[in-house]
Amino acid sequence: MTLQAVMGTLMKTFDDYAKGDGDSSTLSKTELVNLAQKEFPALCQSQKKDEILNGIFGQMDMDGDNKVNFKEFVIFISCLTIALKESM
């Protein structure tokens, strides 16, 4: 798989989850929870999942509008990828 294909998958994943509330340009908190539950199942097995998900949403919503746009999503995924790499 090429990096271009990975980027396409990232864009499609965002779009698929963002369209749930009628605003396909952002993820609401509910849409982000749905994404996390399906795309990061290990995270959602934690007893602290609600606390973790609230913290994640707060970190992703950099402009404080209670929505996560694509730029905020990609920055967060990048930071998450760096943290995962460093933990290996």
C-alpha positions as CSV (number, residue, x, y, z in Angstrom):
1,M,0.0,0.0,0.0
2,T,1.3,3.4,-0.9
3,L,1.2,6.5,1.4
4,Q,-1.1,8.1,-1.1
5,A,-3.5,5.2,-0.6
6,V,-3.2,5.6,3.2
7,M,-4.1,9.2,2.8
8,G,-7.1,8.4,0.7
9,T,-8.2,5.9,3.4
10,L,-7.8,8.6,6.1
11,M,-9.9,11.1,4.0
12,K,-12.6,8.5,3.3
13,T,-12.7,7.4,7.0
14,F,-13.2,11.1,8.1
15,D,-15.9,11.6,5.5
16,D,-17.8,8.4,6.3
17,Y,-18.0,9.3,10.0
18,A,-18.5,13.1,9.5
19,K,-21.7,12.8,7.5
20,G,-23.7,11.3,10.3
21,D,-25.2,14.6,11.6
22,G,-25.7,16.2,8.2
23,D,-22.5,18.3,8.4
24,S,-19.9,16.4,6.4
25,S,-17.1,18.9,7.0
26,T,-16.7,18.2,10.8
27,L,-17.0,15.4,13.3
28,S,-19.3,16.0,16.3
29,K,-18.5,14.5,19.6
30,T,-20.9,11.6,18.9
31,E,-19.4,11.0,15.5
32,L,-15.9,10.9,17.0
33,V,-17.0,8.4,19.7
34,N,-18.5,6.2,16.9
35,L,-15.2,6.5,15.0
36,A,-13.1,5.6,18.1
37,Q,-15.3,2.6,18.9
38,K,-15.0,1.1,15.5
39,E,-11.5,2.2,14.5
40,F,-9.8,1.8,17.9
41,P,-11.6,-1.0,19.6
42,A,-8.8,-1.6,22.2
43,L,-9.2,1.9,23.4
44,C,-12.9,1.4,24.0
45,Q,-12.2,-1.7,26.2
46,S,-10.6,0.5,28.8
47,Q,-12.6,1.1,32.0
48,K,-11.7,4.8,31.6
49,K,-12.9,5.0,28.0
50,D,-15.4,7.9,28.7
51,E,-12.6,10.0,30.3
52,I,-10.2,9.1,27.6
53,L,-12.7,10.0,24.8
54,N,-13.6,13.3,26.4
55,G,-9.9,14.2,26.7
56,I,-9.3,13.2,23.1
57,F,-12.1,15.3,21.9
58,G,-10.9,18.3,23.9
59,Q,-7.4,17.9,22.4
60,M,-8.7,17.5,18.9
61,D,-11.0,20.5,19.0
62,M,-8.2,23.1,18.9
63,D,-10.4,26.1,18.1
64,G,-13.1,25.3,20.8
65,D,-16.1,25.1,18.4
66,N,-17.2,21.7,19.7
67,K,-16.5,20.2,16.3
68,V,-13.4,18.5,14.8
69,N,-12.6,19.6,11.3
70,F,-10.4,17.6,8.9
71,K,-7.3,19.6,9.7
72,E,-7.7,19.0,13.5
73,F,-8.4,15.4,12.8
74,V,-5.2,14.9,10.7
75,I,-3.0,16.8,13.2
76,F,-4.3,14.5,16.0
77,I,-3.8,11.3,14.0
78,S,-0.2,12.5,13.3
79,C,0.5,13.0,17.0
80,L,-1.1,9.7,17.8
81,T,1.1,8.0,15.2
82,I,4.2,9.6,16.7
83,A,3.3,8.5,20.2
84,L,2.6,4.9,18.9
85,K,6.0,4.9,17.1
86,E,7.8,6.1,20.3
87,S,6.1,3.5,22.4
88,M,7.4,0.6,20.2
